[in-house]
């Protein structure tokens, strides 16, 4: 009797599928992004894009970048929201969990700002599903 191949998702497929679930919490009108930080095959933090805690969400008050016709990947300083990657790092910090040595799984490619944060947070790997319109990104 021969053994059948493992029918389960690979670890990368498993973690990427979770990012899509996390993204469903996003409050951005333009893009729903989810991110998770993983170390030793364990999720240590999650994040999705949206306004800071206790601040009105774009779903409630609209999007300034959309109103001004700002293209995707440009003028991040006009956005009231945090990116999913930023929120994942912040949530880990609030829980006292080090992200050093972790890998990031994200529905979308990190922008240039998030890429710099991930480097300085000592994230050792990045996997993403879709590209992002930031020419300076990783």
GROMACS elastic network, one bead per residue, 0.5 to 0.9 nm:
[ bonds ]
;  ai    aj funct       b0    kb
    3     6     6  0.87681   500
    4     7     6  0.81076   500
    5     8     6  0.88802   500
    6     9     6  0.82295   500
    6    10     6  0.89883   500
    7    10     6  0.89934   500
    8    11     6  0.89099   500
    8    14     6  0.87043   500
    9    12     6  0.78518   500
    9    13     6  0.56176   500
    9    14     6  0.56207   500
   10    13     6  0.51201   500
   10    14     6  0.60516   500
   10    15     6  0.86309   500
   11    15     6  0.61354   500
   11    16     6  0.84853   500
   11    41     6  0.75257   500
   12    15     6  0.52845   500
   12    16     6  0.60340   500
   12    17     6  0.85163   500
   12   105     6  0.82605   500
   12   127     6  0.80881   500
   13    16     6  0.51461   500
   13    17     6  0.60784   500
   13    18     6  0.87042   500
   14    17     6  0.52693   500
   14    18     6  0.65216   500
   15    18     6  0.51059   500
   15    19     6  0.65304   500
   15    36     6  0.77067   500
   15    38     6  0.83426   500
   15    41     6  0.89095   500
   15    43     6  0.84849   500
   15   105     6  0.66562   500
   15   106     6  0.88845   500
   16    19     6  0.51212   500
   16    20     6  0.67565   500
   16    35     6  0.86180   500
   16    36     6  0.85884   500
   16   105     6  0.60802   500
   16   106     6  0.68675   500
   16   107     6  0.70022   500
   16   127     6  0.80030   500
   16   128     6  0.75440   500
   16   129     6  0.74368   500
   17    20     6  0.53360   500
   17    21     6  0.67433   500
   17    22     6  0.89838   500
   17   107     6  0.87236   500
   18    21     6  0.50612   500
   18    22     6  0.62492   500
   18    23     6  0.86154   500
   18    34     6  0.82532   500
   18    35     6  0.83932   500
   18    36     6  0.78479   500
   18   105     6  0.88625   500
   19    22     6  0.50155   500
   19    23     6  0.60982   500
   19    24     6  0.88982   500
   19    33     6  0.77551   500
   19    35     6  0.52296   500
   19    36     6  0.62682   500
   19    46     6  0.82151   500
   19    47     6  0.87410   500
   19    48     6  0.86993   500
   19   105     6  0.67816   500
   19   106     6  0.58583   500
   19   107     6  0.58332   500
   20    23     6  0.50642   500
   20    24     6  0.68099   500
   20    32     6  0.86266   500
   20    33     6  0.75168   500
   20    34     6  0.59953   500
   20    35     6  0.82653   500
   20   106     6  0.82318   500
   20   107     6  0.62331   500
   21    24     6  0.54904   500
   21    25     6  0.78612   500
   21    34     6  0.73397   500
   22    25     6  0.58873   500
   22    26     6  0.77157   500
   22    33     6  0.77326   500
   22    35     6  0.69500   500
   22    36     6  0.81513   500
   22    46     6  0.72472   500
   22    47     6  0.70576   500
   22    48     6  0.63599   500
   23    26     6  0.53570   500
   23    32     6  0.52740   500
   23    35     6  0.74296   500
   23    47     6  0.80679   500
   23    48     6  0.55793   500
   23    49     6  0.76356   500
   23    84     6  0.82404   500
   23   107     6  0.75891   500
   24    27     6  0.84668   500
   24    32     6  0.66622   500
   24    33     6  0.78620   500
   24    34     6  0.75534   500
   24    48     6  0.81624   500
   25    32     6  0.79275   500
   25    33     6  0.86814   500
   25    34     6  0.80662   500
   25    47     6  0.89629   500
   25    48     6  0.65245   500
   25    49     6  0.81439   500
   25    50     6  0.86555   500
   26    29     6  0.86174   500
   26    31     6  0.80710   500
   26    32     6  0.53228   500
   26    33     6  0.64811   500
   26    34     6  0.73919   500
   26    47     6  0.87913   500
   26    48     6  0.52685   500
   26    49     6  0.50988   500
   26    50     6  0.56907   500
   26    84     6  0.83414   500
   27    30     6  0.89757   500
   27    31     6  0.85749   500
   27    32     6  0.73150   500
   27    48     6  0.82993   500
   27    49     6  0.65917   500
   27    51     6  0.74126   500
   27    57     6  0.62542   500
   27    58     6  0.64020   500
   27    59     6  0.59169   500
   27    81     6  0.85459   500
   28    31     6  0.58165   500
   28    32     6  0.62911   500
   28    33     6  0.85317   500
   28    49     6  0.63653   500
   28    50     6  0.54886   500
   28    51     6  0.80051   500
   28    57     6  0.75970   500
   28    58     6  0.59192   500
   28    59     6  0.67642   500
   28    63     6  0.80241   500
   28    81     6  0.73434   500
   29    32     6  0.77352   500
   29    58     6  0.64587   500
   29    59     6  0.63853   500
   29    62     6  0.77302   500
   29    63     6  0.69425   500
   29    66     6  0.85769   500
   30    63     6  0.84051   500
   30    66     6  0.79560   500
   30    72     6  0.84046   500
   31    49     6  0.82594   500
   32    48     6  0.75927   500
   32    49     6  0.68480   500
   32    50     6  0.89547   500
   32    84     6  0.89916   500
   32   107     6  0.83948   500
   33    47     6  0.84473   500
   33    48     6  0.55964   500
   33    49     6  0.57860   500
   33    83     6  0.76735   500
   33    84     6  0.59946   500
   33    85     6  0.88079   500
   33   106     6  0.72168   500
   33   107     6  0.56584   500
   33   108     6  0.65037   500
   34    46     6  0.75592   500
   34    47     6  0.59108   500
   34    49     6  0.69563   500
   34    83     6  0.87523   500
   34    84     6  0.55264   500
   34    85     6  0.78095   500
   34    88     6  0.89815   500
   34   105     6  0.83726   500
   34   106     6  0.57411   500
   34   107     6  0.56150   500
   34   108     6  0.79348   500
   35    45     6  0.83890   500
   35    46     6  0.56770   500
   35    47     6  0.51608   500
   35    48     6  0.61416   500
   35    49     6  0.88297   500
   35    84     6  0.54475   500
   35    85     6  0.57136   500
   35    87     6  0.84123   500
   35    88     6  0.65642   500
   35   104     6  0.68801   500
   35   105     6  0.55700   500
   35   107     6  0.65696   500
   35   108     6  0.85205   500
   35   128     6  0.89328   500
   36    43     6  0.66796   500
   36    44     6  0.75314   500
   36    45     6  0.56307   500
   36    47     6  0.63105   500
   36    48     6  0.87971   500
   36    84     6  0.84350   500
   36    85     6  0.76986   500
   36    88     6  0.63916   500
   36   103     6  0.82728   500
   36   104     6  0.58352   500
   36   105     6  0.53297   500
   36   106     6  0.65281   500
   37    42     6  0.84067   500
   37    43     6  0.58415   500
   37    44     6  0.56160   500
   37    45     6  0.51635   500
   37    46     6  0.63457   500
   37    47     6  0.86741   500
   37    85     6  0.85621   500
   37    88     6  0.67827   500
   37    89     6  0.79380   500
   37    92     6  0.86705   500
   37    99     6  0.73740   500
   37   102     6  0.60933   500
   37   103     6  0.56133   500
   37   105     6  0.64334   500
   37   106     6  0.87993   500
   37   123     6  0.86404   500
   38    41     6  0.60237   500
   38    42     6  0.53238   500
   38    44     6  0.55865   500
   38    45     6  0.73079   500
   38    99     6  0.84366   500
   38   101     6  0.89021   500
   38   102     6  0.53141   500
   38   103     6  0.51926   500
   38   104     6  0.63905   500
   38   105     6  0.76577   500
   39    42     6  0.53738   500
   39    43     6  0.66010   500
   39    44     6  0.68174   500
   39    99     6  0.80672   500
   39   100     6  0.88397   500
   39   101     6  0.68840   500
   39   103     6  0.63313   500
   40    43     6  0.84299   500
   40   102     6  0.79238   500
   43    46     6  0.76364   500
   44    88     6  0.88740   500
   44    92     6  0.69367   500
   44    97     6  0.73707   500
   44    98     6  0.87407   500
   44    99     6  0.78059   500
   44   102     6  0.84159   500
   45    87     6  0.89089   500
   45    88     6  0.54892   500
   45    89     6  0.73188   500
   45    90     6  0.88479   500
   45    91     6  0.63677   500
   45    92     6  0.54699   500
   45    97     6  0.84093   500
   45    99     6  0.85627   500
   46    84     6  0.79503   500
   46    85     6  0.82983   500
   46    87     6  0.74118   500
   46    89     6  0.81781   500
   46    91     6  0.71836   500
   46    92     6  0.80883   500
   47    83     6  0.80139   500
   47    85     6  0.62474   500
   47    86     6  0.73783   500
   47    89     6  0.78459   500
   47    90     6  0.84770   500
   47    91     6  0.73208   500
   48    82     6  0.81695   500
   48    83     6  0.66274   500
   48    85     6  0.73163   500
   48    86     6  0.85508   500
   48    87     6  0.64476   500
   48    88     6  0.74216   500
   49    81     6  0.64359   500
   49    82     6  0.54769   500
   49    85     6  0.79999   500
   49    86     6  0.83743   500
   49    87     6  0.72340   500
   50    53     6  0.88291   500
   50    57     6  0.66347   500
   50    58     6  0.76003   500
   50    80     6  0.77423   500
   50    82     6  0.54570   500
   50    83     6  0.68359   500
   50    84     6  0.77125   500
   50    87     6  0.87164   500
   51    54     6  0.81984   500
   51    55     6  0.60614   500
   51    56     6  0.67441   500
   51    57     6  0.52770   500
   51    58     6  0.72044   500
   51    79     6  0.86983   500
   51    80     6  0.56793   500
   51    82     6  0.59138   500
   51    83     6  0.89038   500
   52    55     6  0.55777   500
   52    56     6  0.81818   500
   52    57     6  0.81840   500
   52    80     6  0.77877   500
   52    81     6  0.63966   500
   52    82     6  0.66604   500
   52    87     6  0.88998   500
   53    56     6  0.83786   500
   54    57     6  0.88101   500
   55    80     6  0.87769   500
   56    59     6  0.81434   500
   56    60     6  0.63334   500
   56    61     6  0.66959   500
   56    80     6  0.89774   500
   57    60     6  0.53000   500
   57    61     6  0.64252   500
   57    62     6  0.77831   500
   57    63     6  0.89090   500
   57    80     6  0.81199   500
   57    81     6  0.78412   500
   58    61     6  0.50674   500
   58    63     6  0.53707   500
   58    64     6  0.85257   500
   58    80     6  0.77168   500
   58    81     6  0.79445   500
   59    62     6  0.59102   500
   59    63     6  0.79921   500
   62    66     6  0.80822   500
   62    67     6  0.79799   500
   63    66     6  0.52160   500
   63    67     6  0.61971   500
   63    68     6  0.87197   500
   63    79     6  0.75344   500
   63    80     6  0.80422   500
   64    68     6  0.61855   500
   64    69     6  0.85417   500
   64    70     6  0.86338   500
   64    78     6  0.67578   500
   64    79     6  0.68295   500
   64    80     6  0.80783   500
   65    68     6  0.51792   500
   65    69     6  0.60564   500
   65    70     6  0.51046   500
   65    71     6  0.78839   500
   65    72     6  0.87604   500
   65    75     6  0.79188   500
   65    76     6  0.85072   500
   65    78     6  0.62222   500
   65    79     6  0.64186   500
   66    69     6  0.50254   500
   66    70     6  0.61208   500
   66    71     6  0.81150   500
   67    70     6  0.78634   500
   70    73     6  0.86058   500
   70    74     6  0.66819   500
   70    75     6  0.70795   500
   71    74     6  0.58783   500
   71    75     6  0.82186   500
   71   133     6  0.86619   500
   72    75     6  0.84458   500
   72    76     6  0.88971   500
   72   132     6  0.81069   500
   72   133     6  0.60742   500
   72   134     6  0.77226   500
   73    76     6  0.71701   500
   73   111     6  0.73102   500
   73   132     6  0.69391   500
   73   135     6  0.80027   500
   74    77     6  0.86668   500
   74   133     6  0.82107   500
   74   134     6  0.70856   500
   75    78     6  0.58620   500
   75    79     6  0.76686   500
   76    79     6  0.54226   500
   76    80     6  0.87466   500
   76   113     6  0.89080   500
   77    80     6  0.78969   500
   79    82     6  0.79004   500
   82    85     6  0.82916   500
   82    86     6  0.63093   500
   82    87     6  0.65375   500
   83    86     6  0.52539   500
   83    87     6  0.63178   500
   83    88     6  0.87401   500
   83   110     6  0.86732   500
   83   111     6  0.89325   500
   83   114     6  0.76617   500
   84    87     6  0.50869   500
   84    88     6  0.61596   500
   84    89     6  0.87671   500
   84   106     6  0.79152   500
   84   110     6  0.89802   500
   85    88     6  0.51315   500
   85    89     6  0.64350   500
   85    90     6  0.86991   500
   85   104     6  0.78661   500
   85   105     6  0.89142   500
   85   106     6  0.74927   500
   85   110     6  0.73838   500
   85   114     6  0.65230   500
   85   115     6  0.88838   500
   85   117     6  0.87067   500
   85   118     6  0.79674   500
   86    89     6  0.52840   500
   86    90     6  0.61895   500
   86    91     6  0.86253   500
   86   114     6  0.66397   500
   86   117     6  0.77108   500
   86   118     6  0.85040   500
   87    91     6  0.59376   500
   87    92     6  0.85034   500
   88    91     6  0.52240   500
   88    92     6  0.63051   500
   88    93     6  0.87215   500
   89    92     6  0.52675   500
   89    93     6  0.63036   500
   89    94     6  0.87710   500
   89    98     6  0.88680   500
   89    99     6  0.70796   500
   89   117     6  0.88369   500
   89   118     6  0.83912   500
   89   121     6  0.80435   500
   90    93     6  0.50390   500
   90    94     6  0.61408   500
   90    95     6  0.86499   500
   91    94     6  0.51075   500
   91    95     6  0.63331   500
   91    96     6  0.86861   500
   91    97     6  0.85289   500
   92    95     6  0.51734   500
   92    96     6  0.62025   500
   92    98     6  0.67257   500
   92    99     6  0.69435   500
   93    97     6  0.56442   500
   93    98     6  0.68012   500
   93    99     6  0.81075   500
   94    97     6  0.76253   500
   95    98     6  0.89343   500
   98   101     6  0.85182   500
   98   102     6  0.86107   500
   98   121     6  0.88242   500
   99   102     6  0.54289   500
   99   103     6  0.84149   500
   99   121     6  0.66363   500
   99   122     6  0.72243   500
   99   123     6  0.67547   500
  100   103     6  0.88442   500
  100   121     6  0.61131   500
  100   123     6  0.57883   500
  100   124     6  0.77757   500
  101   121     6  0.86464   500
  101   122     6  0.60391   500
  101   123     6  0.54158   500
  101   124     6  0.54087   500
  101   125     6  0.83150   500
  102   122     6  0.76380   500
  102   123     6  0.51551   500
  102   124     6  0.59063   500
  102   125     6  0.70911   500
  103   123     6  0.56190   500
  103   124     6  0.55351   500
  103   126     6  0.57674   500
  103   127     6  0.78333   500
  104   118     6  0.84082   500
  104   123     6  0.69709   500
  104   124     6  0.80726   500
  104   125     6  0.61076   500
  104   127     6  0.62507   500
  104   128     6  0.81888   500
  105   108     6  0.87770   500
  105   125     6  0.83973   500
  105   126     6  0.60086   500
  105   128     6  0.57817   500
  105   129     6  0.84740   500
  106   109     6  0.68965   500
  106   110     6  0.77483   500
  106   126     6  0.77727   500
  106   127     6  0.63221   500
  106   129     6  0.67159   500
  106   130     6  0.86881   500
  107   127     6  0.84468   500
  107   128     6  0.53417   500
  107   130     6  0.62460   500
  107   131     6  0.88724   500
  108   111     6  0.88608   500
  108   127     6  0.87383   500
  108   128     6  0.52443   500
  108   129     6  0.53769   500
  108   131     6  0.56976   500
  108   132     6  0.64125   500
  109   115     6  0.89994   500
  109   126     6  0.86562   500
  109   127     6  0.79568   500
  109   128     6  0.53786   500
  109   129     6  0.70391   500
  109   130     6  0.60486   500
  109   132     6  0.54011   500
  109   133     6  0.89325   500
  109   137     6  0.78330   500
  109   138     6  0.78323   500
  110   113     6  0.78878   500
  110   114     6  0.56390   500
  110   115     6  0.57586   500
  110   118     6  0.89826   500
  110   126     6  0.87598   500
  110   128     6  0.80090   500
  110   131     6  0.83345   500
  110   132     6  0.71845   500
  110   134     6  0.86500   500
  110   137     6  0.65776   500
  110   138     6  0.71690   500
  111   114     6  0.53463   500
  111   115     6  0.60210   500
  111   116     6  0.87406   500
  111   132     6  0.69284   500
  111   133     6  0.81596   500
  111   134     6  0.58856   500
  111   135     6  0.85055   500
  111   136     6  0.74095   500
  111   138     6  0.73313   500
  112   116     6  0.63421   500
  112   117     6  0.87673   500
  112   134     6  0.69245   500
  112   135     6  0.81297   500
  112   136     6  0.54239   500
  112   138     6  0.65876   500
  113   116     6  0.53551   500
  113   117     6  0.64689   500
  113   118     6  0.87986   500
  113   136     6  0.89256   500
  113   137     6  0.77370   500
  114   118     6  0.60654   500
  114   119     6  0.85733   500
  114   137     6  0.84019   500
  115   118     6  0.50916   500
  115   119     6  0.62258   500
  115   120     6  0.87331   500
  115   137     6  0.66539   500
  115   138     6  0.64127   500
  116   119     6  0.51343   500
  116   120     6  0.62998   500
  116   121     6  0.85590   500
  116   137     6  0.89778   500
  116   138     6  0.89944   500
  117   120     6  0.52164   500
  117   121     6  0.60175   500
  117   122     6  0.86240   500
  117   123     6  0.89120   500
  118   122     6  0.63089   500
  118   123     6  0.54189   500
  118   124     6  0.84805   500
  118   126     6  0.88809   500
  119   122     6  0.51671   500
  119   123     6  0.58977   500
  119   124     6  0.78721   500
  120   123     6  0.76085   500
  123   126     6  0.76901   500
  128   131     6  0.77439   500
  131   134     6  0.87775   500
  132   135     6  0.82050   500
  132   137     6  0.79977   500
  133   136     6  0.89790   500
  133   137     6  0.84558   500
  134   137     6  0.54621   500
  134   138     6  0.89065   500
  135   138     6  0.84095   500
